Amino acid sequence: MSKLILRSGAELIAQERQRQISKEGWTPEHDDTHRRGELAYAAQGYALLGAAQSGAHLECDPIEMEQPPFWPWEIKSWKPSKDKIRNLVKAGGLIAAEIDRLQRAKAKEKYPPRPVLIPHVDANGTFYCQCGAKHDRGPVNGSNSYRCLACGITRKIESKEVQS
């Protein structure tokens, strides 16, 4: 006799999120374009439907239901299921996508991309290191090597790297 193995809600949601990415193409880059809560609104639609199905308050076939008034996208993307768990899992996948999107946005605010810095010396003799520090002192021991006081790197600057 085979034993039925039930997955936890968290496992089902993680699996759904992977399906959304691999089958539907809703990648993190795509999700990042939805900055007005669209993913959470869509999740709300599926969660409310799942709740109504669970409480047996639903008087019609969910497949025939119109999209919720707050549905953020075109009608063809509203795909309710007759299975209440499936609707809740879809909601969970969308919530996971929204949480991930918010965390990526927060990380970008906290750690904005830094420009790539090329070590060089300007026409005034100021050394600009790749770490972002700048130093007004000249080359080390009269050579064409400059030592950054911030990161400690010593960089040989060729004459072509002196910017006028």
TORVO-897693 format. One record per atom (N, C-alpha, C, O): residue in three letters; x negated, y negated, z negated. Coordinates in steps of 0.001 Angstrom, whole numbers, plus 500000, padded with zeros to 6 digits. Example, Ala and Ser with C-alpha at 12.3 -4.5 7.8 and 13.67 -1.06 7.14 Angstrom:
! residues 2
ala486810505690492200 ala487700504500492200 ala486800503300492200 ala485764503319491535 ser487150502250492920 ser486330501060492860 ser487100499970492130 ser486591498862491961 
***
This chain:
! residues 164
met499158501174500000 met500000500000500000 met499110498759500000 met498221498626499159 ser499350497868500932 ser498506496677501008 ser498969495641499992 ser500153495534499672 lys498014494898499506 lys498283493900498490 lys498341492526499170 lys497424492168499910 leu499386491771498933 leu499540490446499499 leu498643489477498734 leu498740489354497513 ile497784488804499458 ile496889487831498829 ile497402486440499172 ile497451486051500339 leu497777485712498157 leu498280484363498347 leu497153483365498111 leu496388483475497154 arg497076482413498989 arg496075481358498828 arg496643480264497929 arg497853480049497871 ser495745479583497233 ser496168478470496380 ser496565477285497263 ser496225477223498445 gly497282476362496662 gly497666475157497390 gly496444474396497894 gly496435473906499023 ala495425474300497064 ala494207473591497466 ala493551474274498666 ala493068473602499577 glu493533475594498666 glu492953476332499798 glu493767476112501066 glu493202475918502142 leu495092476141500944 leu495946475916502113 leu495758474509502677 leu495720474319503892 ile495642473537501794 ile495447472152502227 ile494096471985502905 ile494005471323503939 ala493041472576502341 ala491713472497502968 ala491738473152504344 ala491145472637505292 gln492417474275504451 gln492531474972505737 gln493317474110506737 gln492954474040507912 glu494366473469506285 glu495158472596507144 glu494340471411507626 glu494418471023508792 arg493557470841506725 arg492719469693507127 arg491743470116508213 arg491519469371509167 gln491157471307508080 gln490253471813509116 gln490999472034510427 gln490455471775511500 arg492237472510510350 arg493044472708511548 arg493333471366512222 arg493278471255513446 gln493636470361511422 gln493911469039511979 gln492702468510512756 gln492852467865513794 ile491519468789512246 ile490296468325512904 ile490000469167514142 ile489798468625515229 ser489972470496513980 ser489528471364515078 ser490579471572516159 ser490231471636517339 lys491840471678515797 lys492882471961516797 lys493545470692517327 lys493822470580518522 glu493795469748516441 glu494498468529516838 glu493543467416517279 glu493947466481517971 gly492269467526516872 gly491294466495517241 gly491331465266516359 gly490787464223516721 trp491978465378515185 trp492054464230514276 trp490782464197513423 trp490789464583512255 thr489711463735514026 thr488390463710513398 thr488293462563512386 thr489128461659512393 pro487288462598511528 pro487091461470510612 pro486949460139511369 pro487437459109510905 glu486294460161512513 glu486139458923513294 glu487506458410513755 glu487765457207513734 his488369459325514168 his489725458942514565 his490496458413513348 his491164457383513426 asp490393459125512233 asp491107458707511024 asp490686457307510575 asp491497456556510033 asp489425456962510802 asp488923455651510390 asp489609454501511128 asp489522453352510696 thr490286454797512233 thr491010453746512958 thr492356453435512304 thr492973452421512631 his492814454267511406 his494103454069510722 his493857453383509386 his493704454044508359 arg493820452054509405 arg493440451277508229 arg494619450709507449 arg494417449985506474 arg495836451021507857 arg497007450416507223 arg497867451433506487 arg499070451224506325 gly497274452517506044 gly498011453500505269 gly498809454491506097 gly499645455219505560 glu498558454528507416 glu499337455404508286 glu499266456866507870 glu500271457576507914 leu498077457319507466 leu497929458725507072 leu498760459027505826 leu499367460093505725 ala498787458097504887 ala499573458287503665 ala501075458230503970 ala501852458999503404 tyr501480457325504857 tyr502897457275505244 tyr503334458574505909 tyr504418459087505630 ala502490459103506789 ala502827460373507448 ala502910461495506418 ala503813462330506478 ala501983461515505489 ala502010462526504424 ala503301462407503624 ala503904463411503247 gln503714461182503371 gln504941460957502615 gln506141461596503323 gln507011462183502679 gly506177461478504628 gly507282462069505378 gly507373463571505184 gly508448464108504914 tyr506243464246505323 tyr506240465698505145 tyr506476466091503681 tyr507137467091503401 ala505932465300502751 ala506115465616501323 ala507575465460500913 ala508108466300500189 leu508218464405501366 leu509638464213501030 leu510504465314501634 leu511452465783501004 leu510174465721502850 leu510914466812503473 leu510720468103502680 leu511683468822502410 gly509482468392502312 gly509202469583501505 gly509916469549500169 gly510400470574499689 ala509981468356499563 ala510678468215498282 ala512171468458498459 ala512799469136497646 ala512730467903499522 ala514157468102499780 ala514456469572500042 ala515468470097499578 gln513575470234500783 gln513771471660501050 gln513664472474499759 gln514417473426499552 ser512739472098498910 ser512534472833497659 ser513728472691496728 ser514096473638496032 gly514323471521496715 gly515457471285495839 gly516789471628496473 gly517844471399495882 ala516741472181497687 ala517939472575498430 ala518899471405498635 ala520114471596498688 his518351470189498751 his519179469014499005 his519319468745500496 his519985467791500900 leu518703469573501300 leu518697469354502732 leu519926469991503362 leu520164471191503223 glu520691469178504047 glu521935469668504627 glu521825469969506110 glu522808470394506716 cys520663469763506713 cys520528470049508137 cys519204470765508395 cys518335470842507526 asp519081471273509584 asp517863471958509994 asp516740470923510115 asp516900469949510850 pro515610471098509422 pro514539470100509478 pro513990469895510882 pro513479468819511192 ile514085470893511721 ile513588470764513087 ile514426469736513848 ile513926469076514759 glu515689469602513475 glu516580468655514141 glu516524467268513511 glu517130466329514027 met515817467134512421 met515746465840511733 met514985464820512561 met514025465140513261 glu515445463587512456 glu514709462498513080 glu513501462183512209 glu513430462549511035 gln512563461496512828 gln511397461104512045 gln511828460120510962 gln512800459387511143 pro511115460099509847 pro511456459142508782 pro511283457708509289 pro510487457475510199 pro512005456753508724 pro511916455361509195 pro510526454748509010 pro510175453790509700 phe509746455287508097 phe508395454759507850 phe507332455530508626 phe506140455273508455 trp507748456480509486 trp506785457287510249 trp505923456345511078 trp506456455525511825 pro504593456445510961 pro503718455438511571 pro503427455621513066 pro502861454728513696 trp503807456765513634 trp503414457046515011 trp504622457378515874 trp505764457306515420 glu504355457741517118 glu505431458080518050 glu506155459352517593 glu505613460168516847 ile507372459486518058 ile508245460568517604 ile507678461951517919 ile507903462888517154 lys506957462099519014 lys506456463437519376 lys505449463979518366 lys505176465179518347 ser504897463105517528 ser503937463584516527 ser504616464031515228 ser503955464585514349 trp505916463799515098 trp506671464275513929 trp507064465716514201 trp507914465989515048 lys506433466647513468 lys506635468076513714 lys506995468795512417 lys506166469508511852 pro508227468611511943 pro508615469278510706 pro508755470779510896 pro508968471262512008 ser508635471492509816 ser508754472944509815 ser509969473362508993 ser510405472634508102 lys510506474529509297 lys511573475085508462 lys511010475607507142 lys511752475836506187 asp509694475792507100 asp509012476326505924 asp508615475164505008 asp507781474338505378 lys509206475102503827 lys508924473993502908 lys507451473945502498 lys506885472864502342 ile506833475110502323 ile505410475114501961 ile504579474534503100 ile503632473785502858 arg504920474869504319 arg504181474347505477 arg504267472822505510 arg503267472159505788 asn505422472265505237 asn505558470804505226 asn504723470179504115 asn504113469128504310 leu504695470822502955 leu503877470306501853 leu502388470421502155 leu501606469549501776 val501999471485502831 val500597471664503222 val500187470597504242 val499089470047504156 lys501063470306505202 lys500771469230506166 lys500587467906505429 lys499672467137505724 ala501478467653504460 ala501359466428503663 ala500016466390502939 ala499346465358502917 gly499629467510502353 gly498347467578501643 gly497162467337502560 gly496212466653502178 gly497207467891503764 gly496123467668504726 gly496007466201505105 gly494905465668505231 leu497149465556505283 leu497142464130505614 leu496656463285504438 leu495936462305504633 ile497042463656503231 ile496540462946502038 ile495024463123501920 ile494305462169501624 ala494544464347502154 ala493087464584502106 ala492378463711503135 ala491323463145502850 ala492958463601504332 ala492358462756505372 ala492329461294504939 ala491345460594505179 glu493404460832504301 glu493457459438503848 glu492458459184502721 glu491803458142502699 ile492337460120501795 ile491353459970500713 ile489943459922501285 ile489138459079500890 asp489642460825502213 asp488314460827502838 asp488060459510503567 asp486960458963503493 arg489071458998504272 arg488926457736505000 arg488630456589504030 arg487755455762504283 leu489361456550502932 leu489141455496501935 leu487756455592501317 leu487111454571501076 gln487293456812501059 gln485952456977500482 gln484868456544501475 gln483876455927501084 arg485060456868502761 arg484079456418503756 arg484063454898503841 arg482995454294503931 ala485233454277503814 ala485316452821503878 ala484643452188502661 ala483939451185502784 lys484861452771501501 lys484248452255500267 lys482727452383500331 lys482004451471499930 ala482249453517500837 ala480801453720500954 ala480187452717501928 ala479073452241501708 lys480907452393502999 lys480387451416503969 lys480307450027503344 lys479393449259503644 glu481269449705502471 glu481223448418501776 glu480054448366500812 glu479348447361500726 lys479855449455500089 lys478800449508499075 lys477416449614499711 lys476456449003499243 tyr477331450391500773 tyr476055450614501438 tyr476181450286502922 tyr476191451191503757 pro476279448994503258 pro476412448653504676 pro475158449093505439 pro474065449131504873 pro475317449422506709 pro474151449855507478 pro473117448737507538 pro473439447574507780 arg471887449121507314 arg470810448144507364 arg470225448115508764 arg470111449151509419 pro469860446945509215 pro469247446885510539 pro467895447594510517 pro467216447633509491 val467526448140511638 val466215448785511752 val465185447674511854 val465230446846512764 leu464274447671510923 leu463254446623510899 leu461943447162511433 leu461487448240511054 ile461365446400512301 ile460066446769512870 ile459023445885512199 ile459123444659512250 pro458020446501511569 pro456989445690510920 pro456310444789511941 pro455946445226513033 his456146443526511568 his455491442583512467 his454977441381511671 his455289441210510493 val454202440580512336 val453691439336511768 val454184438221512671 val454033438289513891 asp454778437185512068 asp455243436080512911 asp454101435110513197 asp452976435303512735 ala454399434078513954 ala453368433123514390 ala452743432377513219 ala451633431860513348 asn453424432309512086 asn452899431634510896 asn452055432562510027 asn451532432136508997 gly451916433815510427 gly451126434768509668 gly451903435497508589 gly451300436183507763 thr453240435368508569 thr454061436064507583 thr454274437496508039 thr454689437747509171 phe453987438429507145 phe454153439855507435 phe455557440283507026 phe455977440041505894 tyr456278440914507936 tyr457612441469507682 tyr457488442987507700 tyr457161443583508727 cys457753443605506552 cys457615445055506420 cys458912445756506852 cys459974445136506918 gln458804447057507143 gln459993447836507518 gln460965448012506360 gln462125448358506583 cys460520447782505128 cys461420447894503973 cys462264446641503799 cys463178446621502975 gly461967445586504573 gly462726444353504498 gly462016443236503758 gly462462442089503783 ala460920443561503105 ala460181442527502371 ala459344441691503333 ala458953442152504405 lys459079440444502924 lys458180439603503710 lys457126439018502789 lys457391438730501622 his455939438847503323 his454798438388502528 his454032437335503308 his453807437463504511 asp453635436284502586 asp452916435186503221 asp451411435383503210 asp450685434646503877 arg450934436369502461 arg449483436546502414 arg449005437272503655 arg449744438033504278 gly447788437026503990 gly447218437539505238 gly446830438999505184 gly447186439719504251 pro446104439419506182 pro445703440818506281 pro444750441225505161 pro444100440390504533 val444688442532504933 val443833443089503886 val442383443042504353 val442056443526505436 asn441510442454503525 asn440069442408503775 asn439717441916505178 asn438788442431505800 gly440446440933505673 gly440134440357506974 gly440411441270508154 gly440058440932509284 ser441031442414507923 ser441354443328509023 ser442715442949509607 ser443273441899509290 asn443227443814510452 asn444582443569510968 asn445600444489510278 asn446643444816510844 ser445274444899509040 ser446181445711508238 ser446820444840507163 ser446164444001506545 tyr448106445059506956 tyr448871444308505967 tyr449448445286504958 tyr449947446351505323 arg449375444909503668 arg449921445763502607 arg451169445102502046 arg451153443935501655 cys452259445877502012 cys453523445384501465 cys453474445504499948 cys453195446578499416 leu453742444420499262 leu453734444427497808 leu454994445082497239 leu455012445482496075 ala456040445192498048 ala457293445778497571 ala457259447300497638 ala457582447966496655 cys456874447859498784 cys456924449317498924 cys455544449966498920 cys455439451189498825 gly454482449162499023 gly453130449694498937 gly452542450206500240 gly451379450609500271 ile453308450201501303 ile452806450716502576 ile451782449738503168 ile451936448521503071 thr450765450289503765 thr449806449475504495 thr450048449716505969 thr450097450861506418 arg450198448655506711 arg450561448764508123 arg449550447994508961 arg449292446813508728 lys448989448685509934 lys448088448034510887 lys448958447358511940 lys449796448001512574 ile448754446069512119 ile449555445283513068 ile448679444968514272 ile447661444286514154 glu449077445457515396 glu448365445167516641 glu448714443753517089 glu449738443207516677 ser447896443175517904 ser448148441809518339 ser449473441679519087 ser450088440613519055 lys449930442747519764 lys451202442685520474 lys452396442650519519 lys453511442326519927 glu452160442987518237 glu453242442969517249 glu453328441621516526 glu454189441428515668 val452437440695516875 val452494439362516309 val453469438579517166 val453251438381518362 gln454553438136516534 gln455606437462517280 gln455444435956517189 gln455290435389516107 ser455482435337518330 ser455299433879518356 ser456620433158518434 ser456650431928518464 
***
